[in-house]
Amino acid sequence: MLEWASLRNRPDVREANGVSSSGGASETPRKTGISLALGGGCARGWAHIGVLRALDEAGIEVSMIAGTSIGALVGGCYLAGKLDELEEFARSLTKRRIFGLLDLNLRGSGLFGGMKLDARLREHMTGIRFEDLAKPFVAVTSEIRTGHEIWLSSGSLITAMRASYALPGVFEPVNCNGRVLVDGALVNPVPVSVCRAYEQPLVVAVNLHYDLFGRAAVIKHSAGELVIEKDAPRPGHVDPEHQSHQTRLGITGVMVEAFNIIQDRISRARLAGDPPDMSLQPKLSHIGLTEFHRADEAINLGYQATMAQIGELTRLQSVLA
């Protein structure tokens, strides 16, 4: 990974940050900061950490963040100055450790209560409020009873982030001032519209579903005979008609994949109607939505995708300056 410490003494980087090669201040004007719309994507969302690391290393100022789901988690931690702690936590995750953080709750509104994850957040972020942040931040959530899109921009940062990633059926909804809130990706998976509403001149979207090809296809198919579970082929017998039964998703897998389809369809529609000025699109389709233990890989892919676009980002900043 290319470190900023090794970059800063290069002449081109010194000029970009207002220092001439002779050591004095250059005449280059201050560049426009970028507004980030950090999309949802479950475990793929660790890539947002790499995106932010790359922007910091290149000296590109972030003027605002709007986040949905894990985008709200990473964006909130970044603006609160807690990205180091979040990255350390993400890279420490193993399959066993992830299982230990999930508090099964069969009688509630979700399979998992999420309180163990809340406890980890509170270790570092207790008492931090939106009003304490140096830059504007909005966490997008959905109101489960009405379907309203809710923008949280004041009050408790932990409550807002927790509500934004409360995946329906998996995590318990969050009761926030009389509203029952769930994952914001149900209504606005990549919140470019939030940045536009805040009149930000340069909006950059981070879309974590860019390379999931074929999700919008329409296929004409024939309905075969209904297969009852007890009539399925015996172990070891491969019947082409029943091959789809060989790999089972499980309850959580079905819910997550269904949510992924909804999120992808809504993203296409909303981004077509209100496109960002630029999109950062890490290639993450090979990372499963629940594979949180692959943080190192996701972070690196987010970093690399952003570094590849630094030149274009700098150009856009200069145009809008």
Sine and cosine of phi, psi and omega as CSV:
sin_phi,cos_phi,sin_psi,cos_psi,sin_omega,cos_omega
0.00,0.00,0.73,-0.69,-0.03,-1.00
-0.98,0.21,0.86,-0.51,-0.08,-1.00
-1.00,-0.07,0.57,-0.82,0.01,-1.00
-0.89,0.46,-0.52,0.85,0.00,-1.00
-0.86,0.52,-0.55,0.83,-0.01,-1.00
-1.00,0.06,-0.26,0.97,-0.03,-1.00
-1.00,0.05,-0.58,0.82,-0.29,-0.96
-0.90,0.44,-0.37,0.93,-0.02,-1.00
-1.00,0.00,-0.05,1.00,0.07,-1.00
-0.94,0.34,0.64,-0.77,-0.05,-1.00
-0.84,0.55,-0.66,0.75,-0.05,-1.00
-0.92,0.39,-0.59,0.81,0.02,-1.00
-0.96,0.28,-0.61,0.79,0.04,-1.00
-0.88,0.47,-0.65,0.76,0.02,-1.00
-0.91,0.42,-0.66,0.75,-0.03,-1.00
-0.90,0.44,-0.39,0.92,-0.03,-1.00
-0.96,-0.28,0.33,0.94,0.15,-0.99
1.00,0.07,0.33,0.94,0.02,-1.00
-0.82,-0.58,0.83,-0.56,-0.01,-1.00
-0.98,0.22,0.28,-0.96,-0.02,-1.00
-0.91,0.42,-0.33,0.94,0.03,-1.00
-1.00,0.06,-0.06,1.00,0.08,-1.00
0.97,-0.24,-0.24,0.97,-0.02,-1.00
-1.00,-0.02,0.09,-1.00,0.02,-1.00
-0.95,0.30,0.69,-0.72,0.02,-1.00
-1.00,0.09,0.17,-0.99,-0.02,-1.00
-1.00,-0.06,0.09,1.00,-0.05,-1.00
-0.92,0.40,0.72,-0.69,-0.03,-1.00
-0.95,0.32,0.34,-0.94,0.05,-1.00
-0.90,0.44,0.70,-0.71,-0.06,-1.00
-1.00,0.01,0.45,-0.89,0.01,-1.00
-0.92,0.39,0.72,-0.69,0.09,-1.00
-0.96,0.29,0.37,-0.93,-0.01,-1.00
-0.97,-0.24,0.55,-0.84,0.09,-1.00
-0.98,-0.21,0.80,-0.60,-0.08,-1.00
-0.98,-0.20,0.75,-0.66,0.15,-0.99
-0.95,-0.31,0.98,-0.20,-0.08,-1.00
-1.00,-0.05,0.91,-0.42,-0.10,-1.00
-0.99,0.15,0.21,-0.98,0.06,-1.00
-0.99,0.12,0.25,-0.97,-0.01,-1.00
0.22,-0.98,0.35,0.94,0.02,-1.00
0.79,0.62,-0.79,-0.62,-0.12,-0.99
-0.88,0.47,-0.45,0.89,0.03,-1.00
-0.90,0.43,-0.30,0.95,-0.04,-1.00
-0.91,0.41,-0.27,0.96,0.09,-1.00
-0.87,0.49,-0.35,0.94,0.03,-1.00
-0.88,0.48,-0.43,0.90,0.04,-1.00
-0.86,0.51,-0.54,0.84,0.02,-1.00
-0.88,0.47,-0.71,0.71,0.03,-1.00
-0.90,0.44,-0.61,0.80,0.04,-1.00
-0.87,0.49,-0.73,0.68,-0.03,-1.00
-0.93,0.38,-0.59,0.81,0.05,-1.00
-0.89,0.46,-0.68,0.73,-0.02,-1.00
-0.91,0.42,-0.67,0.74,0.02,-1.00
-0.89,0.46,-0.67,0.74,0.03,-1.00
-0.89,0.46,-0.69,0.72,-0.04,-1.00
-0.91,0.42,-0.54,0.84,0.00,-1.00
-1.00,0.09,-0.04,1.00,0.02,-1.00
0.96,0.29,0.42,0.91,0.01,-1.00
-1.00,-0.01,0.86,-0.52,-0.06,-1.00
-0.97,0.24,0.71,-0.70,0.11,-0.99
-0.99,-0.14,0.88,-0.47,-0.08,-1.00
-1.00,-0.04,-0.35,0.94,-0.01,-1.00
-0.25,-0.97,0.46,-0.89,0.12,-0.99
-0.73,-0.68,0.74,-0.67,0.21,-0.98
-0.90,-0.44,0.79,-0.61,-0.09,-1.00
-0.78,-0.63,0.59,-0.81,0.10,-1.00
-0.87,-0.49,0.72,-0.69,0.08,-1.00
0.85,0.52,-0.82,-0.57,-0.02,-1.00
-0.92,0.39,-0.36,0.93,0.11,-0.99
-0.90,0.44,-0.57,0.82,0.06,-1.00
-0.94,0.33,-0.62,0.79,0.02,-1.00
-0.89,0.46,-0.78,0.63,-0.04,-1.00
-0.93,0.36,-0.69,0.73,-0.02,-1.00
-0.90,0.44,-0.65,0.76,0.02,-1.00
-0.91,0.42,-0.67,0.74,0.02,-1.00
-0.91,0.42,-0.61,0.79,0.00,-1.00
-0.89,0.45,-0.77,0.64,-0.04,-1.00
-0.94,0.35,-0.40,0.92,0.04,-1.00
-1.00,0.07,-0.01,1.00,-0.01,-1.00
0.97,0.23,0.40,0.92,-0.06,-1.00
-0.89,-0.45,0.39,0.92,-0.03,-1.00
-0.92,0.38,-0.57,0.82,0.03,-1.00
-0.86,0.51,-0.71,0.71,-0.02,-1.00
-0.91,0.41,-0.64,0.76,0.01,-1.00
-0.91,0.41,-0.67,0.75,0.01,-1.00
-0.91,0.42,-0.66,0.75,0.04,-1.00
-0.87,0.49,-0.68,0.73,0.04,-1.00
-0.89,0.45,-0.71,0.70,-0.04,-1.00
-0.89,0.46,-0.70,0.71,-0.04,-1.00
-0.95,0.33,-0.32,0.95,-0.01,-1.00
-1.00,0.08,-0.16,0.99,-0.10,-1.00
-0.95,0.32,0.70,-0.71,0.16,-0.99
-0.82,-0.57,0.17,-0.99,0.03,-1.00
-0.85,0.52,-0.68,0.73,0.00,-1.00
-0.90,0.43,-0.67,0.74,-0.04,-1.00
-0.93,0.36,-0.60,0.80,0.03,-1.00
-0.87,0.48,-0.70,0.72,0.01,-1.00
-0.87,0.49,-0.60,0.80,-0.01,-1.00
-0.93,0.36,-0.37,0.93,0.00,-1.00
-1.00,0.06,-0.17,0.98,-0.05,-1.00
-1.00,-0.07,0.91,-0.41,0.00,-1.00
-0.99,-0.10,0.99,-0.17,-0.07,-1.00
-0.85,0.52,0.71,-0.70,-0.07,-1.00
-0.62,-0.79,0.99,0.11,-0.11,-0.99
-0.95,0.30,-0.30,0.95,-0.03,-1.00
-0.99,-0.13,-0.06,1.00,-0.05,-1.00
-1.00,-0.06,-0.29,-0.96,-0.02,-1.00
-1.00,-0.03,0.04,1.00,0.06,-1.00
-0.51,-0.86,0.36,-0.93,-0.01,-1.00
-0.89,0.46,-0.52,0.86,-0.05,-1.00
-0.80,-0.60,0.64,-0.77,-0.02,-1.00
-0.96,0.27,-0.54,0.84,0.00,-1.00
0.99,0.11,0.05,1.00,-0.08,-1.00
-0.94,0.35,-0.52,0.86,0.03,-1.00
-0.92,0.40,-0.62,0.79,0.06,-1.00
-0.93,0.38,-0.63,0.77,0.05,-1.00
-0.85,0.52,-0.66,0.75,-0.02,-1.00
-0.88,0.48,-0.63,0.78,0.03,-1.00
-0.91,0.42,-0.64,0.77,0.04,-1.00
-0.89,0.45,-0.68,0.74,-0.07,-1.00
-0.92,0.38,-0.38,0.92,0.05,-1.00
-0.85,0.53,-0.54,0.84,-0.10,-0.99
-0.90,-0.43,-0.28,0.96,-0.19,-0.98
-0.79,-0.61,0.23,0.97,0.02,-1.00
-0.85,0.53,0.76,-0.65,0.07,-1.00
1.00,0.06,-0.16,0.99,0.00,-1.00
-0.97,0.25,0.75,-0.66,-0.02,-1.00
-0.86,-0.51,0.31,-0.95,0.04,-1.00
-0.81,0.59,-0.62,0.78,-0.05,-1.00
-0.91,0.42,-0.28,0.96,0.01,-1.00
-1.00,0.08,-0.20,0.98,-0.08,-1.00
-0.98,0.18,0.57,-0.82,-0.03,-1.00
-0.97,0.23,-0.41,0.91,-0.03,-1.00
-0.83,-0.56,0.43,-0.90,0.04,-1.00
-0.88,0.48,0.63,-0.77,0.03,-1.00
-0.62,-0.78,0.70,-0.72,0.03,-1.00
-0.76,-0.65,0.78,-0.63,0.09,-1.00
-0.97,-0.25,0.82,-0.57,-0.04,-1.00
-1.00,-0.04,0.76,-0.65,0.05,-1.00
-0.72,-0.70,0.10,-1.00,0.05,-1.00
-0.84,-0.54,0.66,-0.75,0.10,-0.99
-1.00,0.03,0.88,-0.47,-0.18,-0.98
-0.92,0.39,-0.52,0.85,-0.07,-1.00
-0.99,0.17,-0.50,0.86,-0.08,-1.00
-0.92,-0.39,-0.35,0.94,-0.09,-1.00
0.99,0.15,0.11,0.99,-0.01,-1.00
-0.92,0.40,0.55,-0.84,0.16,-0.99
-1.00,0.07,0.86,-0.51,-0.07,-1.00
-0.94,-0.34,0.79,-0.62,0.05,-1.00
-0.97,-0.26,0.90,-0.43,0.03,-1.00
-0.99,-0.12,0.87,-0.50,-0.05,-1.00
-0.69,-0.73,0.18,0.98,0.06,-1.00
-0.49,-0.87,0.32,-0.95,0.01,-1.00
1.00,-0.06,-0.47,-0.88,-0.09,-1.00
-0.95,0.30,0.81,-0.58,0.00,-1.00
-0.93,0.37,-0.66,0.75,0.00,-1.00
-0.88,0.47,-0.71,0.71,0.01,-1.00
-0.86,0.50,-0.68,0.73,-0.02,-1.00
-0.91,0.42,-0.71,0.71,-0.01,-1.00
-0.91,0.41,-0.67,0.74,0.01,-1.00
-0.88,0.48,-0.65,0.76,0.03,-1.00
-0.92,0.39,-0.62,0.79,-0.08,-1.00
-0.93,0.38,-0.49,0.87,0.01,-1.00
-0.96,-0.27,0.30,0.95,0.00,-1.00
-0.98,0.22,0.99,0.17,-0.03,-1.00
-0.87,0.49,0.86,-0.52,-0.06,-1.00
-0.84,0.54,0.73,-0.68,0.00,-1.00
1.00,0.06,-0.33,0.94,0.00,-1.00
-0.97,-0.25,-0.81,0.58,0.04,-1.00
-0.94,-0.33,0.51,-0.86,0.05,-1.00
-0.88,0.48,0.66,-0.75,0.13,-0.99
-0.88,0.48,0.30,-0.95,-0.01,-1.00
-0.93,-0.37,0.82,-0.58,0.06,-1.00
-1.00,0.07,0.92,-0.40,-0.10,-0.99
-0.81,-0.59,0.97,-0.23,0.01,-1.00
0.78,0.63,0.71,0.71,0.07,-1.00
1.00,0.01,-0.12,0.99,0.05,-1.00
-0.95,-0.30,0.69,-0.72,0.04,-1.00
-1.00,-0.10,0.92,-0.39,-0.18,-0.98
-0.93,-0.36,0.58,-0.82,0.06,-1.00
-0.72,-0.69,-0.09,-1.00,-0.10,-0.99
-0.76,0.65,0.78,-0.63,-0.02,-1.00
-0.94,0.35,-0.28,0.96,-0.02,-1.00
-0.93,0.37,-0.22,0.97,0.08,-1.00
-0.90,0.43,-0.47,0.88,-0.09,-1.00
-0.86,-0.51,-0.49,0.87,-0.06,-1.00
-0.50,-0.87,0.99,0.16,-0.11,-0.99
-0.90,0.43,-0.55,0.83,0.03,-1.00
-0.77,-0.64,0.99,-0.11,-0.28,-0.96
-0.98,0.21,0.85,0.53,0.08,-1.00
-0.88,0.48,-0.63,0.78,-0.05,-1.00
-0.87,0.50,-0.50,0.86,0.02,-1.00
-0.92,0.39,-0.71,0.71,0.01,-1.00
-0.90,0.45,-0.62,0.79,0.04,-1.00
-0.90,0.44,-0.66,0.75,-0.01,-1.00
-0.89,0.45,-0.46,0.89,0.04,-1.00
-1.00,0.02,0.20,0.98,0.09,-1.00
0.84,0.53,0.67,0.74,0.04,-1.00
-0.99,0.14,0.76,-0.65,-0.09,-1.00
-0.96,0.27,-0.45,0.89,-0.05,-1.00
-0.73,-0.68,0.96,-0.28,-0.08,-1.00
-0.95,-0.31,0.83,-0.56,0.01,-1.00
-0.90,-0.44,0.84,-0.55,0.01,-1.00
-0.99,-0.13,0.61,-0.80,0.13,-0.99
-0.92,-0.40,0.97,-0.23,-0.07,-1.00
-0.98,-0.18,0.91,-0.42,-0.08,-1.00
-1.00,0.04,0.01,1.00,-0.05,-1.00
-0.90,-0.44,0.32,0.95,-0.11,-0.99
-0.85,0.53,-0.69,0.72,-0.14,-0.99
-0.99,-0.16,0.39,0.92,0.10,-1.00
-1.00,-0.01,0.98,0.20,-0.10,-1.00
-0.95,0.32,0.46,-0.89,0.12,-0.99
1.00,0.08,0.00,1.00,-0.06,-1.00
-0.94,0.33,-0.34,0.94,-0.06,-1.00
-0.98,-0.20,0.16,0.99,-0.06,-1.00
-0.94,0.34,0.47,-0.88,0.14,-0.99
-0.89,-0.45,0.85,-0.53,-0.11,-0.99
-0.83,-0.55,0.78,-0.62,0.09,-1.00
-1.00,0.09,0.77,-0.64,-0.14,-0.99
-0.63,-0.77,0.35,-0.94,0.01,-1.00
-0.97,-0.24,0.69,-0.72,0.01,-1.00
-0.99,0.11,0.88,-0.47,0.04,-1.00
-0.99,0.12,-0.15,-0.99,0.02,-1.00
-0.95,0.33,0.60,-0.80,0.03,-1.00
-0.91,0.41,0.78,-0.62,-0.02,-1.00
-0.98,-0.21,0.87,-0.49,0.07,-1.00
-0.99,0.11,0.60,-0.80,-0.09,-1.00
-0.78,0.62,-0.66,0.76,-0.07,-1.00
-0.95,0.32,-0.29,0.96,0.00,-1.00
-1.00,-0.06,0.06,1.00,-0.03,-1.00
-0.92,0.40,0.44,-0.90,-0.03,-1.00
-0.84,0.54,0.50,-0.86,0.04,-1.00
-0.93,0.36,0.43,-0.90,0.05,-1.00
-0.82,0.58,0.72,-0.69,0.00,-1.00
1.00,-0.06,-0.32,0.95,0.02,-1.00
-1.00,-0.08,0.88,-0.47,-0.04,-1.00
-0.98,-0.18,0.94,-0.34,0.04,-1.00
-0.94,-0.35,0.89,-0.45,-0.06,-1.00
-0.79,0.61,-0.54,0.84,-0.04,-1.00
-0.93,0.37,-0.36,0.93,-0.06,-1.00
-0.89,-0.45,0.27,0.96,-0.04,-1.00
-0.88,0.47,-0.51,0.86,-0.03,-1.00
-0.91,0.41,-0.28,0.96,-0.01,-1.00
-1.00,0.10,-0.17,0.99,-0.11,-0.99
-0.94,0.34,-0.54,0.84,0.00,-1.00
-0.91,-0.41,0.88,-0.48,-0.06,-1.00
-0.94,-0.33,0.62,-0.79,-0.07,-1.00
-0.99,0.13,-0.52,0.85,-0.13,-0.99
0.99,0.11,0.22,-0.97,-0.07,-1.00
-0.88,0.48,-0.77,0.64,-0.02,-1.00
-0.90,0.44,-0.65,0.76,0.01,-1.00
-0.87,0.49,-0.68,0.74,0.02,-1.00
-0.89,0.45,-0.71,0.71,-0.01,-1.00
-0.89,0.45,-0.69,0.73,-0.04,-1.00
-0.92,0.39,-0.69,0.73,0.00,-1.00
-0.92,0.39,-0.61,0.79,0.06,-1.00
-0.89,0.45,-0.67,0.75,0.03,-1.00
-0.90,0.44,-0.59,0.80,0.01,-1.00
-0.90,0.44,-0.65,0.76,0.03,-1.00
-0.90,0.44,-0.72,0.70,0.01,-1.00
-0.87,0.50,-0.72,0.69,-0.04,-1.00
-0.88,0.47,-0.67,0.74,-0.02,-1.00
-0.91,0.42,-0.70,0.72,0.00,-1.00
-0.90,0.44,-0.69,0.72,-0.01,-1.00
-0.92,0.40,-0.64,0.77,0.01,-1.00
-0.86,0.51,-0.71,0.70,-0.01,-1.00
-0.85,0.52,-0.72,0.69,-0.05,-1.00
-0.92,0.40,-0.73,0.69,-0.08,-1.00
-0.95,0.31,-0.61,0.79,0.01,-1.00
-0.95,0.30,-0.48,0.88,0.06,-1.00
-0.93,0.37,-0.60,0.80,-0.01,-1.00
-0.99,0.15,-0.44,0.90,-0.04,-1.00
-0.61,-0.80,0.96,0.29,-0.09,-1.00
-0.95,0.31,0.48,-0.88,0.08,-1.00
-0.97,0.23,0.17,-0.99,0.10,-1.00
-0.96,0.29,-0.44,0.90,0.02,-1.00
-0.37,-0.93,0.54,-0.84,0.05,-1.00
-0.87,-0.48,0.69,-0.72,0.17,-0.98
-0.97,-0.23,0.80,-0.60,-0.19,-0.98
-0.73,-0.68,0.97,0.22,0.05,-1.00
-0.87,0.50,0.59,-0.81,0.00,-1.00
-1.00,0.01,0.98,-0.22,-0.18,-0.98
-0.82,-0.58,0.17,0.99,-0.13,-0.99
-0.89,0.46,-0.38,0.92,-0.02,-1.00
-0.99,0.16,-0.14,0.99,0.04,-1.00
-0.99,-0.11,0.86,-0.50,-0.02,-1.00
-0.91,0.41,0.46,-0.89,-0.06,-1.00
-0.89,0.46,-0.41,0.91,-0.02,-1.00
-0.96,-0.29,0.17,0.98,-0.03,-1.00
-1.00,0.02,0.90,0.44,-0.04,-1.00
-0.92,0.40,-0.31,0.95,0.00,-1.00
-0.97,0.26,-0.08,1.00,0.00,-1.00
-0.99,-0.17,0.57,0.82,-0.05,-1.00
-0.87,0.49,-0.68,0.74,-0.04,-1.00
-0.83,0.55,-0.70,0.71,-0.01,-1.00
-0.92,0.40,-0.71,0.70,-0.03,-1.00
-0.90,0.43,-0.68,0.74,0.00,-1.00
-0.88,0.48,-0.70,0.71,0.00,-1.00
-0.90,0.45,-0.63,0.78,0.01,-1.00
-0.92,0.38,-0.62,0.79,0.07,-1.00
-0.90,0.43,-0.65,0.76,0.03,-1.00
-0.89,0.46,-0.75,0.66,-0.05,-1.00
-0.90,0.43,-0.67,0.74,0.00,-1.00
-0.89,0.46,-0.59,0.81,-0.01,-1.00
-0.97,0.26,-0.69,0.72,0.01,-1.00
-0.87,0.50,-0.53,0.85,0.02,-1.00
-0.93,0.37,-0.31,0.95,-0.05,-1.00
-0.93,-0.37,0.13,0.99,-0.04,-1.00
-0.86,0.51,-0.65,0.76,0.00,-1.00
-0.86,0.50,-0.71,0.71,0.01,-1.00
-0.93,0.38,-0.62,0.78,0.05,-1.00
-0.88,0.48,-0.69,0.72,0.00,-1.00
-0.90,0.44,-0.63,0.77,0.03,-1.00
-0.89,0.46,-0.71,0.70,0.01,-1.00
-0.89,0.46,-0.62,0.79,0.05,-1.00
-0.88,0.48,-0.65,0.76,-0.02,-1.00
-0.93,0.38,-0.61,0.79,0.01,-1.00
-0.89,0.45,-0.63,0.78,-0.09,-1.00
-1.00,-0.03,-0.06,1.00,-0.05,-1.00
-0.91,0.41,0.00,0.00,0.00,0.00
